[in-house]
Amino acid sequence: MKASALVGGCALAALALSAAEVGATDVGATESDLCFRQRNLVANRTGFNAQVVDSNLVNSWGIQASAGDLLWVADNGTGVVTVYQTNGQPVGSPQLIIDIPAAVESSMSAPTGLVLNKTSSFAVPGNFDLSALFLTCSEDGAVSAWNPFVDLTEARIVIDNSRKSAVYKGLAIGHSAQTGRDFLYLANFVSGKVEWYNGRYQFLDSFTDDCISSTTEPCSPGVPATQNSQFAPFNVEVIKGQVYVSFALREPGGIDNEPDNGFIDVFSLTGRFIRRFASEGPLNAPWAMVRAPRRLGRFSETLLVGNFGDGHISSFDFDSGEFIDQLQRCTDGGSEPLVIDGLWGLTFPPAPGPNPSLFFASGPNDEADGLVGRLRQIR
């Protein structure tokens, strides 16, 4: 495919992203014994029974499904973003590979979260300052934005806090219906706070839950503390106009992956604490947070939470935060808990259809490999 044709395709995808998304309209299955079948689509090497092998896919982290049956994946181990069709086939010939530039204090980027931009804010520096198609954050303390009309194969850095030792594990975009303003949220694992920016990348404030991120602040009444209160924001998502923040336990050199390890809080778009959504229990370094569509049986319209620590996906009642169950893998004799080694991102297509597919990205074998796959319910 010629570069001009590829740019045109990306532009159409960008236009499609800004269009109204069509959701499911009926409740669908209500069976209590649904299980899921896993199909591996892309891996960085052979040995995963994947349909496609792509060496760029190392420690695949953030993943977003978009209109046009596309999957956008942040590859932490190679410093790029790769794009696939939902059947696993790479986009473009030659393949579209988008370089994520390194921060000023780094020799190589390490992208983590990725968010598609459906707003007119968040310009990509260039001749025309066009709005980004996607933003990605990185463990080297930078945020990069990409638009194919600015540069087809490289994103542009729009925030660089590497000199402040920032480590960004996730990001999200929010829109205020009251003010019409767009916001960007970054989970800084080192500072222990979520950073809040406007649509021009200007810093506004930061916030956290001092009850679990500090050993000096008292807990709010009725909210249990932990014996080791060194939790930090691990990821952030904006769902139905509120900011959901997952917290994981820090340890020297990384993340503590243990059972009963994690929290999820809900904040307003301005960083005001609203409530504790989930505490410990099935949480184990939770990163992925996605609201399930309808037609997913008893998991319909619940919050699905993916654990990096143990690879489980848990379902929580979206209103009460009550734990429902963990997703099950289909076996010959029935089902067993679904486990995805090194699980990172989860995403549903914008129009899930009658049998919704849940796509995942992971970094198996201690993040040395990469895997993108699909989960589909079997009744």
Backbone torsions as a table, in degrees:
resi	resn	phi	psi	omega
1	MET	NA	133.1	177.8
2	LYS	-68.9	154.7	-178.6
3	ALA	-58.9	-39.1	-178.5
4	SER	-64.1	-38.0	178.3
5	ALA	-67.9	-37.9	179.8
6	LEU	-66.4	-41.8	177.0
7	VAL	-59.9	-43.0	179.2
8	GLY	-60.5	-41.1	178.0
9	GLY	-63.2	-42.2	178.5
10	CYS	-64.6	-37.6	179.3
11	ALA	-64.2	-41.5	177.4
12	LEU	-62.0	-39.2	177.7
13	ALA	-63.0	-39.7	180.0
14	ALA	-64.2	-41.8	177.8
15	LEU	-64.8	-38.4	179.8
16	ALA	-65.0	-34.7	-179.8
17	LEU	-64.0	-32.4	-177.3
18	SER	-83.6	-10.1	179.4
19	ALA	-77.0	162.4	177.8
20	ALA	-64.6	135.6	-178.1
21	GLU	-92.6	140.7	-178.1
22	VAL	-94.8	124.1	-179.7
23	GLY	-103.2	174.2	177.5
24	ALA	-71.5	154.0	-174.5
25	THR	-121.6	-5.2	178.2
26	ASP	-128.1	160.5	-173.0
27	VAL	-70.6	-40.0	174.7
28	GLY	79.9	-148.8	-171.1
29	ALA	-67.8	147.3	177.5
30	THR	-125.8	14.4	-178.5
31	GLU	-62.7	144.4	-179.9
32	SER	-93.4	-4.2	-174.6
33	ASP	-116.2	32.1	177.8
34	LEU	-63.3	141.6	169.8
35	CYS	-129.6	167.9	-173.6
36	PHE	-122.1	142.0	176.2
37	ARG	-106.3	131.1	-177.2
38	GLN	-97.0	133.7	175.2
39	ARG	-126.9	117.5	-179.8
40	ASN	-81.3	124.2	-174.5
41	LEU	-97.5	-49.9	-176.6
42	VAL	-136.9	138.0	174.0
43	ALA	-139.0	162.0	-178.5
44	ASN	-78.6	-13.8	-179.8
45	ARG	-156.2	173.4	175.7
46	THR	-71.9	165.0	178.7
47	GLY	108.5	-6.9	-179.8
48	PHE	-109.5	4.5	-178.5
49	ASN	55.5	38.8	178.9
50	ALA	-91.4	154.3	-179.4
51	GLN	-70.8	-31.3	-175.6
52	VAL	-131.5	141.2	173.5
53	VAL	-110.0	126.1	179.6
54	ASP	-137.9	111.6	-175.8
55	SER	-66.6	-13.9	177.2
56	ASN	-72.0	-19.4	-171.5
57	LEU	-87.8	78.7	178.9
58	VAL	-116.5	125.7	-174.7
59	ASN	49.8	57.6	178.6
60	SER	-63.3	127.6	-166.8
61	TRP	-118.4	-92.2	179.3
62	GLY	-70.7	139.9	179.5
63	ILE	-142.8	136.3	178.2
64	GLN	-136.8	133.3	173.8
65	ALA	-94.3	139.6	-178.8
66	SER	-129.5	171.4	172.6
67	ALA	-56.9	152.7	-175.9
68	GLY	87.0	10.6	179.1
69	ASP	57.1	49.8	-179.9
70	LEU	-115.3	149.1	173.6
71	LEU	-121.6	125.2	179.0
72	TRP	-106.3	125.9	-170.9
73	VAL	-129.6	128.8	174.1
74	ALA	-89.1	120.1	-176.3
75	ASP	-101.3	99.0	-173.3
76	ASN	-62.5	-36.5	-174.0
77	GLY	-80.2	-15.7	-178.5
78	THR	-120.1	-5.5	175.8
79	GLY	72.0	31.8	-179.8
80	VAL	-135.7	168.8	168.1
81	VAL	-114.9	130.5	177.7
82	THR	-115.6	154.4	-174.9
83	VAL	-126.7	133.1	-177.8
84	TYR	-132.3	155.4	165.2
85	GLN	-74.0	161.6	-176.6
86	THR	-70.0	-5.0	171.4
87	ASN	-94.9	4.3	176.7
88	GLY	97.5	-11.0	-177.9
89	GLN	-73.2	132.7	178.4
90	PRO	-62.8	150.1	178.3
91	VAL	-89.6	133.2	174.4
92	GLY	95.6	151.1	173.5
93	SER	-142.4	100.0	5.5
94	PRO	-67.3	162.0	-176.0
95	GLN	-57.7	137.6	175.0
96	LEU	-75.2	113.4	176.8
97	ILE	-125.3	121.1	-174.8
98	ILE	-105.6	114.4	179.3
99	ASP	-72.7	136.2	173.8
100	ILE	-104.2	113.7	-173.7
101	PRO	-67.0	151.3	178.5
102	ALA	-77.0	148.6	175.0
103	ALA	-68.1	166.8	-174.6
104	VAL	-62.0	-29.3	-179.1
105	GLU	-98.7	19.8	-175.8
106	SER	-136.8	154.1	177.1
107	SER	-95.0	-18.2	-179.8
108	MET	-153.0	140.1	178.5
109	SER	-76.5	161.8	177.7
110	ALA	-141.7	74.6	-174.3
111	PRO	-62.9	144.6	-179.0
112	THR	-121.0	-88.9	-179.5
113	GLY	-75.2	153.6	176.7
114	LEU	-141.4	134.1	179.7
115	VAL	-133.2	134.9	174.9
116	LEU	-81.4	138.9	-175.0
117	ASN	-100.6	114.7	179.5
118	LYS	-105.6	14.2	-179.3
119	THR	-107.8	175.5	174.4
120	SER	-95.6	4.1	177.9
121	SER	-90.9	-175.4	175.2
122	PHE	63.4	66.8	-178.6
123	ALA	-70.6	151.4	173.0
124	VAL	-97.7	122.4	-179.6
125	PRO	-56.6	131.4	-179.0
126	GLY	172.1	-166.1	-176.5
127	ASN	-64.6	-30.9	-174.2
128	PHE	-117.6	-7.2	-178.4
129	ASP	50.7	53.7	178.8
130	LEU	-75.5	151.9	178.1
131	SER	-66.0	147.2	-178.9
132	ALA	-69.6	145.2	168.5
133	LEU	-79.4	-38.1	173.7
134	PHE	-145.4	158.8	171.0
135	LEU	-120.8	145.6	173.8
136	THR	-137.4	145.6	177.1
137	CYS	-110.7	167.0	-171.1
138	SER	-141.2	154.3	177.9
139	GLU	-69.5	-11.1	175.9
140	ASP	-90.6	11.5	170.4
141	GLY	88.1	23.4	-178.7
142	ALA	-125.0	159.7	171.7
143	VAL	-123.4	133.3	-178.9
144	SER	-122.6	149.3	-179.2
145	ALA	-125.8	147.9	-176.2
146	TRP	-136.4	136.5	169.5
147	ASN	-141.1	129.9	-174.7
148	PRO	-63.5	-23.7	179.8
149	PHE	-80.0	-14.3	174.0
150	VAL	-88.3	-50.6	177.0
151	ASP	-157.8	120.4	-174.5
152	LEU	-67.4	-35.0	-169.5
153	THR	-116.2	7.6	179.2
154	GLU	-147.8	135.1	173.8
155	ALA	-81.3	169.9	179.6
156	ARG	-120.0	136.1	177.7
157	ILE	-71.4	130.5	179.4
158	VAL	-117.9	-20.3	173.7
159	ILE	-138.2	131.1	177.6
160	ASP	-135.8	103.2	177.1
161	ASN	-113.7	30.3	-179.5
162	SER	-65.4	-30.5	179.1
163	ARG	-72.7	-13.9	174.0
164	LYS	-97.3	9.2	178.7
165	SER	62.6	29.6	177.6
166	ALA	-67.1	143.7	173.5
167	VAL	-130.5	106.7	-176.3
168	TYR	-95.1	122.5	-179.3
169	LYS	-101.4	-18.8	-179.0
170	GLY	-166.4	162.3	-180.0
171	LEU	-150.5	161.6	-179.9
172	ALA	-153.9	156.5	176.3
173	ILE	-114.1	135.5	177.4
174	GLY	-126.3	154.8	178.7
175	HIS	-131.0	129.4	177.6
176	SER	-90.9	115.7	177.9
177	ALA	-67.9	-26.4	-178.2
178	GLN	-74.2	-43.9	-175.6
179	THR	-102.4	-15.5	-176.8
180	GLY	76.2	10.2	-177.0
181	ARG	-92.9	151.0	177.1
182	ASP	-108.1	145.4	-175.9
183	PHE	-132.9	154.9	175.9
184	LEU	-122.0	136.9	-179.3
185	TYR	-123.7	134.2	-178.7
186	LEU	-125.7	129.6	176.7
187	ALA	-88.9	106.4	-179.1
188	ASN	-95.8	107.2	-173.4
189	PHE	-73.0	-23.7	-179.3
190	VAL	-82.1	-46.7	-179.3
191	SER	-74.5	-20.5	-177.5
192	GLY	76.9	21.9	-177.6
193	LYS	-135.8	158.7	170.8
194	VAL	-94.1	125.0	178.2
195	GLU	-90.9	140.5	-173.9
196	TRP	-119.5	124.2	-177.6
197	TYR	-126.4	158.9	174.6
198	ASN	-90.7	-175.3	-175.9
199	GLY	-71.4	-3.8	176.0
200	ARG	-110.3	17.9	177.7
201	TYR	67.0	24.2	177.5
202	GLN	-91.1	129.8	-178.1
203	PHE	-67.0	132.9	179.3
204	LEU	-108.1	-47.6	-176.1
205	ASP	-172.9	178.3	172.7
206	SER	-138.4	156.6	-178.3
207	PHE	-152.1	160.8	177.9
208	THR	-160.8	-174.0	173.2
209	ASP	-110.1	100.3	-175.9
210	ASP	-63.0	-20.4	179.7
211	CYS	-62.9	-32.3	-176.3
212	ILE	-117.7	-7.5	-179.2
213	SER	-106.8	-2.4	-177.9
214	SER	-139.3	147.6	177.4
215	THR	-93.6	-1.6	-175.2
216	THR	-105.2	-27.6	-176.6
217	GLU	-84.1	141.4	176.8
218	PRO	-72.7	156.2	177.8
219	CYS	-79.1	153.9	172.5
220	SER	-67.5	148.5	179.6
221	PRO	-55.5	132.4	176.9
222	GLY	81.1	0.3	179.3
223	VAL	-108.4	114.9	-174.7
224	PRO	-67.1	140.1	174.6
225	ALA	-91.7	171.8	175.7
226	THR	-114.1	158.9	-179.4
227	GLN	-67.5	-34.6	176.7
228	ASN	-117.1	98.2	-170.8
229	SER	-93.1	51.1	178.1
230	GLN	-110.1	52.1	176.2
231	PHE	-89.7	149.3	-179.0
232	ALA	-136.7	154.6	177.5
233	PRO	-58.7	124.9	-176.7
234	PHE	-104.0	-32.6	176.8
235	ASN	-157.9	164.6	-179.3
236	VAL	-144.3	137.8	176.7
237	GLU	-138.4	145.8	171.9
238	VAL	-104.1	117.9	-176.9
239	ILE	-129.7	120.5	179.4
240	LYS	51.7	45.1	173.0
241	GLY	77.9	11.3	176.7
242	GLN	-129.1	155.1	-175.2
243	VAL	-98.7	116.2	177.7
244	TYR	-99.2	127.3	-177.7
245	VAL	-122.9	124.8	173.6
246	SER	-96.0	142.8	-179.2
247	PHE	-119.2	136.7	175.0
248	ALA	-123.8	156.6	-176.8
249	LEU	-82.6	125.7	177.3
250	ARG	-82.6	145.7	171.0
251	GLU	-139.5	161.5	179.9
252	PRO	-54.8	122.1	177.7
253	GLY	89.3	-1.3	178.8
254	GLY	164.2	-139.1	-172.2
255	ILE	-114.9	137.2	177.9
256	ASP	-87.0	114.3	-178.9
257	ASN	-100.5	92.6	-179.5
258	GLU	-137.7	154.9	175.2
259	PRO	-60.1	158.4	-178.3
260	ASP	55.6	41.6	-172.1
261	ASN	-127.3	94.0	175.5
262	GLY	148.9	158.7	177.5
263	PHE	-141.5	159.0	169.2
264	ILE	-133.5	125.5	178.2
265	ASP	-114.0	158.9	175.6
266	VAL	-119.9	130.7	179.0
267	PHE	-124.6	161.7	171.5
268	SER	-76.5	171.9	178.6
269	LEU	-64.0	-18.8	178.6
270	THR	-99.3	8.1	175.0
271	GLY	90.3	11.6	177.9
272	ARG	-81.0	128.8	179.7
273	PHE	-64.9	129.4	179.0
274	ILE	-105.5	-51.7	-178.3
275	ARG	-168.2	159.1	168.4
276	ARG	-83.0	121.8	-177.8
277	PHE	-86.3	-44.9	-178.3
278	ALA	-150.0	144.7	-178.7
279	SER	-131.4	122.3	171.1
280	GLU	47.6	-127.3	-179.2
281	GLY	56.7	-118.1	-178.7
282	PRO	-77.0	-4.7	-177.9
283	LEU	-76.3	136.7	178.2
284	ASN	-149.0	93.2	-173.1
285	ALA	50.6	62.4	-177.0
286	PRO	-71.2	132.3	177.4
287	TRP	-121.4	-57.6	-176.5
288	ALA	-73.4	136.3	174.1
289	MET	-139.9	119.2	-178.7
290	VAL	-146.9	138.0	177.6
291	ARG	-84.5	126.9	-178.3
292	ALA	-72.4	147.1	175.1
293	PRO	-79.0	179.5	171.0
294	ARG	-69.2	175.2	179.4
295	ARG	66.7	30.4	176.9
296	LEU	-123.6	34.2	177.7
297	GLY	59.6	-137.8	-177.9
298	ARG	-71.3	-9.8	176.8
299	PHE	-91.4	-0.2	-178.6
300	SER	-58.3	131.5	175.6
301	GLU	57.9	26.2	171.5
302	THR	-96.6	169.8	174.0
303	LEU	-92.1	118.7	175.7
304	LEU	-93.1	130.0	-177.0
305	VAL	-122.4	122.4	178.8
306	GLY	-98.5	129.1	178.6
307	ASN	-90.7	126.1	168.9
308	PHE	-71.8	-32.0	-173.6
309	GLY	-64.9	-43.6	-176.9
310	ASP	-127.7	1.0	175.3
311	GLY	78.4	7.3	178.6
312	HIS	-84.0	154.8	172.8
313	ILE	-118.7	119.1	-176.6
314	SER	-108.7	149.1	178.5
315	SER	-110.5	133.3	178.8
316	PHE	-126.1	140.0	173.8
317	ASP	-58.1	127.3	-172.0
318	PHE	-66.7	-30.5	-177.6
319	ASP	-85.9	-46.1	-174.0
320	SER	-94.8	-20.0	-174.1
321	GLY	79.0	5.9	-179.1
322	GLU	-69.4	133.7	177.8
323	PHE	-67.8	132.0	-179.6
324	ILE	-101.4	-59.1	-178.7
325	ASP	-176.6	171.0	172.1
326	GLN	-99.4	146.0	178.2
327	LEU	-62.9	144.1	-176.2
328	GLN	-111.7	144.0	174.7
329	ARG	-92.8	136.8	177.7
330	CYS	-70.9	136.0	174.8
331	THR	-126.7	172.4	179.4
332	ASP	-61.8	-34.1	-177.4
333	GLY	-98.2	3.3	-178.3
334	GLY	148.8	-106.0	-179.3
335	SER	-157.8	163.8	176.6
336	GLU	-149.2	161.3	-179.9
337	PRO	-56.1	133.3	178.5
338	LEU	-74.8	129.7	178.6
339	VAL	-131.0	126.5	176.1
340	ILE	-120.6	111.5	-176.6
341	ASP	-59.9	127.2	177.7
342	GLY	67.7	33.8	-175.5
343	LEU	-61.5	131.5	173.7
344	TRP	-118.6	-97.0	-169.6
345	GLY	-84.9	153.8	173.8
346	LEU	-132.5	142.5	179.1
347	THR	-155.4	143.4	171.1
348	PHE	-105.0	150.9	172.8
349	PRO	-63.2	156.2	-179.5
350	PRO	-64.0	-26.6	175.1
351	ALA	-125.1	88.3	-167.3
352	PRO	-64.1	-27.8	179.7
353	GLY	82.7	-175.6	-173.6
354	PRO	-71.3	-24.8	178.3
355	ASN	-129.8	84.2	-169.5
356	PRO	-59.7	138.0	173.2
357	SER	-97.6	133.9	175.2
358	LEU	-107.3	116.3	-179.1
359	PHE	-95.4	146.0	-178.8
360	PHE	-132.9	156.6	170.9
361	ALA	-127.2	142.8	-176.5
362	SER	-149.3	163.2	176.1
363	GLY	-124.4	75.2	-175.7
364	PRO	-67.4	166.5	179.4
365	ASN	57.5	55.6	178.9
366	ASP	56.2	41.3	174.9
367	GLU	70.0	12.8	179.1
368	ALA	-79.2	-21.5	-179.0
369	ASP	-121.1	177.7	178.2
370	GLY	-138.1	145.5	-178.9
371	LEU	-150.1	131.4	171.9
372	VAL	-120.4	132.9	-177.7
373	GLY	-149.4	-176.6	-177.1
374	ARG	-129.6	139.4	173.2
375	LEU	-114.1	131.9	178.7
376	ARG	-135.5	136.0	-176.5
377	GLN	-70.9	143.6	175.6
378	ILE	-120.3	128.8	-177.1
379	ARG	-101.2	NA	NA
